[in-house]
Amino acid sequence: MRQLLQILQQFNIYLSNKTAHSALTEWAERRRDRGTRGKRLLLTGESRKAVRTAILYPFCPVFIKYRVFLSPERFSMATKLPSGSYRTQVFIGYNDKGRRSYKSFTADTAKRADFLALQWQAEHPSAAVSGDTVENCMNAFIRQKRAVLSPATIRGYTFIQKRLLVNFPKFCAKQLGAISREEMQELINGLYATSSSKTVRNCHSFLCAVCNSRGITAPPCTLPPKKKPEYNIPDETTIQRLYAASKGTPLEVPILLLGSIGPMRRGEIVAASIDDLSEDDSLHVHRTAVYDDHSRQIIKDYPKTLDSDRIILLPHSVAEKIRAQGYICNLQLNSLSRAFSKLLKEKNIPHFRFHDLRHAFVSIAHAAGLPDAYIQERGGWSTNYTMNAVYRHTLDADRKKAQETVNNVFASLL
């Protein structure tokens, strides 16, 4: 302790007895080997900069903790670059080849670069010292977010994590802070070879969130281009055939609620209770059903988005049908989808997703001249992106018919 205090005094750093005892005790406990190295450097006549590198810089979080502020003349680890800027580096671990990796901070002045490095290292000591692997960081991120995020979101994160561990084990074994731009791009390329653009972008967003949780900026990379979603929207004739086929089956009320009355999501229909139906035939949508990362169905007490909490006025005949049967839907999520696909196959109705009935509502309501604001409110969409996409799909279909008509007219003239 006395020898370390003497080393500080050689750099004109004087502390009170209480502060010196607390700071230097923690200092010595954290990096006892570095203190020994610093004393050896002094005895061998090494430069003052070498001593600062060996002793002062690794323990800057201790100085900040005990409010010991050093002037740039006494303590500066910044290196002047050819461009005239200053760069300070923080050790964050070792790469797969055993080489040391650093996080760089660049600023116009040495004092600013040192401040950014000190601030980051003090706020993220685990990221700056431990250098955990990608696998460990993903596990820690999911564990930290499990209590605040939706079970469906955690399920998506877990799916991405398992996929990366199975298909890219070498990448997951690397230290998070040592991932290079080339390695990140190789991962994106490998994912895109077997996955859709949306899946690749979801994986990249997950990795960026993991990096941000450790105070690390994810390496930049080029993502695959976005693709326009393909909608298989049933027309009014198909909807009428579906209504006739579902009468007297457990799917009658769910299809009516989702396709023509709601439009409610599949999870909202499964989670809805007859207690949500008021005397004036209004249905309060404020819950949803999802699967967690263990494939268990869970009823959330809040909907998918804030705008999804809404009240839908049902026709009196539909409300009476619900009261007569005593429930809205007695099927689980996957059971509802399988029963819907089976019904389409048995009645020779062209196949489409259960969720596509929601898009059919947008198309039919828009054709009926309903305002966009009302359509968006009734459907519980937070933005008008889906509605605009459905409109574009409808316009594309109409445009194709118009082009065929024009071609037939001019073909008869030839």
C-alpha positions as CSV (number, residue, x, y, z in Angstrom):
1,M,0.0,0.0,0.0
2,R,2.8,2.4,0.9
3,Q,4.7,1.6,-2.2
4,L,1.7,2.3,-4.4
5,L,1.0,5.6,-2.7
6,Q,4.6,6.6,-3.3
7,I,4.1,5.8,-7.0
8,L,1.1,8.2,-7.2
9,Q,3.0,10.9,-5.4
10,Q,5.7,10.7,-8.1
11,F,3.0,11.9,-10.5
12,N,1.9,14.7,-8.1
13,I,-1.3,12.9,-7.1
14,Y,-2.0,13.4,-3.4
15,L,-5.1,11.9,-1.7
16,S,-6.5,12.3,1.8
17,N,-5.8,9.4,4.2
18,K,-9.4,8.1,4.0
19,T,-9.7,8.4,0.3
20,A,-6.3,6.9,-0.3
21,H,-7.0,3.9,1.9
22,S,-10.3,3.1,0.2
23,A,-9.2,3.8,-3.4
24,L,-5.8,2.1,-3.2
25,T,-7.2,-0.9,-1.3
26,E,-9.7,-1.5,-4.2
27,W,-7.0,-0.6,-6.6
28,A,-4.6,-3.3,-5.3
29,E,-7.3,-5.9,-5.0
30,R,-8.4,-5.4,-8.6
31,R,-5.0,-5.5,-10.3
32,R,-2.3,-6.6,-7.9
33,D,-0.2,-7.9,-10.7
34,R,-0.3,-4.6,-12.6
35,G,0.8,-2.7,-9.4
36,T,3.8,-5.1,-9.2
37,R,4.5,-4.5,-12.9
38,G,4.4,-0.7,-12.4
39,K,6.9,-0.8,-9.5
40,R,9.2,-2.9,-11.6
41,L,9.1,-0.4,-14.4
42,L,10.0,2.4,-12.1
43,L,13.0,0.5,-10.7
44,T,14.2,-0.3,-14.3
45,G,14.0,3.3,-15.3
46,E,11.1,3.0,-17.8
47,S,9.4,6.2,-19.1
48,R,6.6,8.0,-17.3
49,K,4.2,7.1,-20.1
50,A,4.9,3.4,-19.6
51,V,4.1,3.7,-15.9
52,R,0.8,5.4,-16.7
53,T,0.0,2.7,-19.2
54,A,0.8,-0.1,-16.7
55,I,-0.8,1.4,-13.6
56,L,-3.1,4.4,-13.9
57,Y,-5.2,3.7,-16.9
58,P,-6.5,0.2,-15.9
59,F,-7.8,1.6,-12.6
60,C,-9.6,4.7,-13.9
61,P,-13.0,3.3,-12.8
62,V,-11.6,3.4,-9.2
63,F,-10.6,7.0,-9.6
64,I,-14.1,8.0,-10.9
65,K,-15.8,6.1,-8.1
66,Y,-13.8,8.0,-5.4
67,R,-14.0,11.3,-7.3
68,V,-10.3,11.6,-8.0
69,F,-10.0,13.7,-11.1
70,L,-6.7,13.9,-12.9
71,S,-5.6,16.7,-15.3
72,P,-4.7,15.8,-18.9
73,E,-1.0,16.7,-18.1
74,R,-0.9,14.1,-15.4
75,F,-2.9,11.4,-17.1
76,S,-3.5,11.1,-20.8
77,M,-3.7,7.9,-22.8
78,A,-4.8,9.4,-26.0
79,T,-2.7,9.0,-29.2
80,K,-2.6,11.7,-31.8
81,L,-3.7,10.4,-35.2
82,P,-2.3,11.6,-38.6
83,S,-5.7,13.4,-39.1
84,G,-5.0,15.5,-36.1
85,S,-7.6,13.8,-33.9
86,Y,-6.9,11.9,-30.7
87,R,-7.7,8.3,-30.0
88,T,-8.0,6.4,-26.7
89,Q,-8.4,2.7,-26.6
90,V,-10.0,0.4,-23.9
91,F,-9.1,-3.2,-23.6
92,I,-12.3,-5.4,-24.0
93,G,-10.9,-8.9,-24.2
94,Y,-9.2,-11.4,-26.5
95,N,-10.2,-12.6,-30.0
96,D,-10.3,-16.2,-31.2
97,K,-6.6,-16.0,-32.0
98,G,-5.7,-14.9,-28.5
99,R,-4.9,-11.3,-29.5
100,R,-6.0,-8.4,-27.4
101,S,-9.0,-6.4,-28.7
102,Y,-9.7,-2.8,-27.9
103,K,-12.6,-0.3,-28.2
104,S,-11.6,3.0,-29.6
105,F,-12.8,6.5,-28.7
106,T,-11.9,9.4,-31.0
107,A,-12.2,13.1,-30.3
108,D,-10.8,16.5,-31.3
109,T,-8.8,16.8,-28.1
110,A,-6.9,14.3,-25.9
111,K,-8.9,15.3,-22.9
112,R,-12.2,14.6,-24.6
113,A,-11.0,11.2,-25.9
114,D,-9.8,10.2,-22.4
115,F,-13.1,11.4,-20.9
116,L,-15.1,9.2,-23.3
117,A,-13.0,6.2,-22.6
118,L,-13.1,6.7,-18.8
119,Q,-16.8,7.3,-18.8
120,W,-17.5,4.1,-20.9
121,Q,-15.2,1.9,-18.8
122,A,-16.7,3.2,-15.6
123,E,-20.3,2.6,-16.8
124,H,-19.6,-0.8,-18.4
125,P,-17.0,-2.5,-16.3
126,S,-18.2,-6.0,-17.2
127,A,-18.0,-5.4,-21.0
128,A,-14.6,-3.7,-20.7
129,V,-13.0,-6.4,-18.6
130,S,-14.8,-9.8,-19.0
131,G,-15.0,-10.0,-22.7
132,D,-17.9,-12.5,-22.6
133,T,-18.7,-14.7,-25.5
134,V,-21.6,-14.0,-27.8
135,E,-23.5,-17.0,-26.4
136,N,-23.1,-15.8,-22.8
137,C,-24.2,-12.3,-23.7
138,M,-27.3,-13.5,-25.5
139,N,-28.2,-15.6,-22.5
140,A,-27.7,-12.6,-20.2
141,F,-29.7,-10.3,-22.4
142,I,-32.7,-12.7,-22.6
143,R,-32.6,-13.2,-18.9
144,Q,-32.6,-9.5,-18.2
145,K,-35.5,-8.7,-20.6
146,R,-37.7,-11.7,-19.7
147,A,-39.6,-9.7,-17.0
148,V,-40.4,-6.7,-19.2
149,L,-40.9,-8.0,-22.7
150,S,-43.8,-9.9,-24.2
151,P,-43.5,-13.7,-24.0
152,A,-43.9,-13.8,-27.8
153,T,-40.9,-11.4,-28.1
154,I,-38.8,-13.6,-25.8
155,R,-39.9,-16.6,-27.8
156,G,-38.6,-14.9,-31.0
157,Y,-35.3,-14.1,-29.3
158,T,-34.9,-17.7,-28.1
159,F,-35.6,-19.0,-31.6
160,I,-32.9,-16.7,-33.0
161,Q,-30.5,-17.7,-30.3
162,K,-31.0,-21.5,-30.9
163,R,-30.6,-21.0,-34.6
164,L,-27.3,-19.1,-34.2
165,L,-25.9,-21.7,-31.8
166,V,-26.8,-24.6,-34.1
167,N,-25.7,-23.1,-37.4
168,F,-22.9,-20.7,-36.4
169,P,-21.2,-22.2,-33.3
170,K,-17.9,-20.5,-34.0
171,F,-19.4,-17.1,-34.2
172,C,-21.2,-17.7,-30.8
173,A,-18.0,-18.8,-29.2
174,K,-16.2,-15.5,-30.1
175,Q,-16.0,-12.7,-27.6
176,L,-18.7,-10.1,-28.3
177,G,-16.4,-7.1,-28.1
178,A,-14.0,-8.7,-30.6
179,I,-16.5,-9.3,-33.4
180,S,-15.1,-7.7,-36.6
181,R,-17.0,-6.2,-39.5
182,E,-16.0,-9.1,-41.7
183,E,-17.2,-11.7,-39.2
184,M,-20.6,-9.9,-38.9
185,Q,-21.0,-9.8,-42.6
186,E,-20.1,-13.5,-43.0
187,L,-22.8,-14.3,-40.5
188,I,-25.4,-12.2,-42.4
189,N,-24.4,-13.9,-45.7
190,G,-24.7,-17.3,-44.1
191,L,-28.2,-16.5,-42.7
192,Y,-29.4,-15.1,-46.0
193,A,-28.4,-18.3,-47.9
194,T,-31.1,-20.2,-46.0
195,S,-33.5,-17.6,-44.6
196,S,-35.7,-14.8,-45.8
197,S,-34.7,-11.1,-45.7
198,K,-37.1,-10.5,-42.8
199,T,-35.5,-13.3,-40.7
200,V,-32.0,-12.0,-41.4
201,R,-33.0,-8.5,-40.3
202,N,-34.6,-9.8,-37.1
203,C,-31.4,-11.7,-36.3
204,H,-29.3,-8.6,-36.9
205,S,-31.6,-6.5,-34.7
206,F,-31.3,-9.0,-31.9
207,L,-27.5,-9.0,-32.1
208,C,-27.5,-5.1,-32.1
209,A,-29.7,-5.1,-29.0
210,V,-27.3,-7.6,-27.3
211,C,-24.3,-5.3,-28.1
212,N,-26.1,-2.2,-26.9
213,S,-26.8,-4.0,-23.6
214,R,-23.1,-4.3,-23.1
215,G,-22.2,-0.8,-24.2
216,I,-20.7,-2.0,-27.5
217,T,-21.6,-0.7,-30.9
218,A,-22.4,-3.6,-33.3
219,P,-20.0,-3.8,-36.3
220,P,-21.6,-2.3,-39.4
221,C,-22.7,-4.6,-42.2
222,T,-24.8,-4.7,-45.3
223,L,-28.3,-6.3,-44.9
224,P,-30.3,-7.9,-47.6
225,P,-32.9,-5.7,-49.3
226,K,-36.4,-5.5,-48.0
227,K,-39.0,-7.4,-50.0
228,K,-42.6,-6.3,-50.5
229,P,-45.0,-8.6,-48.6
230,E,-47.2,-10.8,-50.7
231,Y,-50.9,-10.7,-49.6
232,N,-53.4,-13.4,-50.5
233,I,-56.5,-11.4,-49.9
234,P,-59.8,-13.3,-50.4
235,D,-62.5,-11.6,-52.4
236,E,-66.1,-11.1,-51.4
237,T,-67.3,-14.3,-53.2
238,T,-64.8,-16.4,-51.2
239,I,-65.8,-14.7,-48.0
240,Q,-69.5,-15.5,-48.6
241,R,-68.6,-19.2,-49.3
242,L,-66.6,-19.2,-46.1
243,Y,-69.5,-17.8,-44.0
244,A,-71.9,-20.5,-45.4
245,A,-69.4,-23.3,-44.7
246,S,-68.7,-22.2,-41.1
247,K,-72.3,-22.0,-40.0
248,G,-73.0,-24.4,-37.1
249,T,-69.3,-25.1,-36.5
250,P,-66.9,-23.8,-33.8
251,L,-65.4,-21.4,-36.4
252,E,-68.6,-19.5,-37.1
253,V,-68.2,-16.8,-34.4
254,P,-64.4,-16.5,-34.8
255,I,-64.7,-16.0,-38.6
256,L,-67.5,-13.5,-38.2
257,L,-65.5,-11.5,-35.6
258,L,-62.3,-11.6,-37.5
259,G,-63.5,-11.3,-41.1
260,S,-66.5,-9.0,-41.2
261,I,-67.1,-7.5,-37.8
262,G,-63.7,-7.1,-36.0
263,P,-61.3,-7.3,-37.5
264,M,-59.7,-9.1,-34.5
265,R,-56.4,-10.9,-34.5
266,R,-56.3,-14.6,-33.8
267,G,-54.8,-14.1,-30.3
268,E,-57.4,-11.5,-29.5
269,I,-60.2,-13.9,-30.4
270,V,-58.8,-16.8,-28.3
271,A,-58.3,-14.5,-25.3
272,A,-61.7,-12.8,-25.5
273,S,-64.2,-13.7,-22.9
274,I,-68.0,-13.4,-22.7
275,D,-67.4,-11.1,-19.8
276,D,-65.9,-8.6,-22.3
277,L,-69.3,-8.3,-24.0
278,S,-71.5,-5.6,-22.6
279,E,-75.2,-5.2,-22.6
280,D,-75.1,-2.7,-25.5
281,D,-73.4,-5.4,-27.7
282,S,-70.0,-3.8,-27.4
283,L,-66.9,-6.1,-27.2
284,H,-63.9,-4.8,-25.3
285,V,-60.7,-6.0,-26.8
286,H,-57.9,-5.7,-24.3
287,R,-56.2,-9.1,-24.1
288,T,-54.3,-11.4,-26.4
289,A,-53.0,-15.0,-26.4
290,V,-49.4,-15.8,-27.3
291,Y,-47.0,-18.7,-27.0
292,D,-44.0,-18.4,-24.7
293,D,-40.5,-19.9,-25.4
294,H,-41.7,-23.2,-24.0
295,S,-44.6,-23.5,-26.5
296,R,-47.2,-22.8,-23.7
297,Q,-50.2,-20.6,-24.5
298,I,-50.3,-17.6,-22.2
299,I,-53.1,-15.0,-22.0
300,K,-51.6,-11.5,-21.7
301,D,-53.6,-8.8,-19.9
302,Y,-52.6,-6.2,-22.5
303,P,-52.9,-6.3,-26.3
304,K,-50.2,-6.3,-29.0
305,T,-50.1,-2.5,-29.3
306,L,-51.5,0.4,-27.4
307,D,-54.0,1.1,-30.1
308,S,-55.2,-2.5,-30.1
309,D,-57.1,-1.8,-26.9
310,R,-60.4,-0.9,-28.4
311,I,-64.2,-1.4,-28.3
312,I,-66.0,-3.0,-31.2
313,L,-69.8,-2.6,-31.6
314,L,-71.2,-6.0,-32.8
315,P,-74.4,-6.6,-34.7
316,H,-77.1,-7.6,-32.3
317,S,-77.5,-11.0,-34.0
318,V,-73.8,-11.9,-33.5
319,A,-73.9,-10.7,-29.9
320,E,-77.0,-12.9,-29.2
321,K,-75.2,-15.9,-30.8
322,I,-72.3,-15.4,-28.4
323,R,-74.5,-15.2,-25.4
324,A,-76.4,-18.3,-26.5
325,Q,-73.3,-20.4,-26.7
326,G,-71.7,-18.9,-23.6
327,Y,-68.3,-18.3,-25.0
328,I,-66.5,-16.7,-28.0
329,C,-63.9,-19.3,-28.9
330,N,-63.0,-22.5,-27.1
331,L,-60.0,-23.3,-29.3
332,Q,-56.3,-22.6,-28.8
333,L,-54.2,-20.7,-31.3
334,N,-52.8,-23.5,-33.3
335,S,-56.0,-25.5,-33.1
336,L,-57.9,-22.6,-34.5
337,S,-55.5,-22.3,-37.5
338,R,-55.6,-26.0,-38.2
339,A,-59.4,-26.1,-38.1
340,F,-59.6,-23.2,-40.4
341,S,-57.2,-24.8,-43.0
342,K,-59.2,-28.1,-42.7
343,L,-62.5,-26.2,-43.4
344,L,-61.1,-24.6,-46.5
345,K,-59.8,-27.9,-47.8
346,E,-63.1,-29.8,-47.2
347,K,-65.2,-27.1,-48.9
348,N,-62.7,-26.6,-51.9
349,I,-62.2,-23.0,-51.0
350,P,-58.8,-21.5,-52.2
351,H,-56.3,-21.6,-49.4
352,F,-55.4,-18.5,-47.5
353,R,-54.2,-17.7,-44.0
354,F,-56.6,-17.1,-41.1
355,H,-55.0,-13.7,-40.7
356,D,-55.7,-12.8,-44.3
357,L,-59.4,-12.3,-43.3
358,R,-58.1,-9.2,-41.4
359,H,-56.7,-7.8,-44.6
360,A,-60.0,-8.7,-46.4
361,F,-61.8,-6.4,-44.0
362,V,-59.5,-3.5,-45.0
363,S,-60.2,-4.1,-48.7
364,I,-64.0,-4.4,-48.3
365,A,-64.2,-1.4,-45.9
366,H,-62.2,0.7,-48.2
367,A,-64.3,-0.2,-51.2
368,A,-67.4,0.7,-49.2
369,G,-66.0,4.2,-48.7
370,L,-65.2,4.1,-45.0
371,P,-62.7,6.7,-43.8
372,D,-59.2,5.4,-43.3
373,A,-59.1,6.7,-39.7
374,Y,-62.1,4.6,-38.8
375,I,-60.7,1.5,-40.5
376,Q,-57.4,1.9,-38.6
377,E,-59.1,2.4,-35.3
378,R,-61.4,-0.6,-35.7
379,G,-58.6,-2.8,-36.7
380,G,-56.3,-1.7,-33.9
381,W,-53.4,-0.8,-36.1
382,S,-50.9,1.7,-34.6
383,T,-49.8,2.9,-38.1
384,N,-51.4,2.9,-41.6
385,Y,-48.6,0.8,-43.1
386,T,-50.7,-2.4,-43.3
387,M,-53.7,-0.5,-44.8
388,N,-51.5,1.1,-47.5
389,A,-49.9,-2.2,-48.3
390,V,-53.4,-3.8,-48.8
391,Y,-54.5,-0.8,-50.9
392,R,-51.4,-1.3,-53.1
393,H,-52.3,-5.0,-53.4
394,T,-55.8,-4.1,-54.5
395,L,-54.6,-1.5,-57.0
396,D,-52.2,-3.9,-58.4
397,A,-55.0,-6.4,-59.0
398,D,-57.2,-3.8,-60.6
399,R,-54.3,-2.5,-62.7
400,K,-53.7,-6.1,-64.0
401,K,-57.3,-6.4,-65.1
402,A,-57.2,-3.0,-66.8
403,Q,-54.0,-3.9,-68.7
404,E,-55.6,-7.2,-69.8
405,T,-58.7,-5.3,-71.0
406,V,-56.5,-2.8,-73.0
407,N,-54.5,-5.7,-74.6
408,N,-57.7,-7.5,-75.6
409,V,-59.1,-4.3,-77.2
410,F,-56.0,-3.6,-79.3
411,A,-55.6,-7.3,-80.1
412,S,-58.9,-7.3,-81.8
413,L,-57.7,-4.4,-84.0
414,L,-54.7,-6.3,-85.3
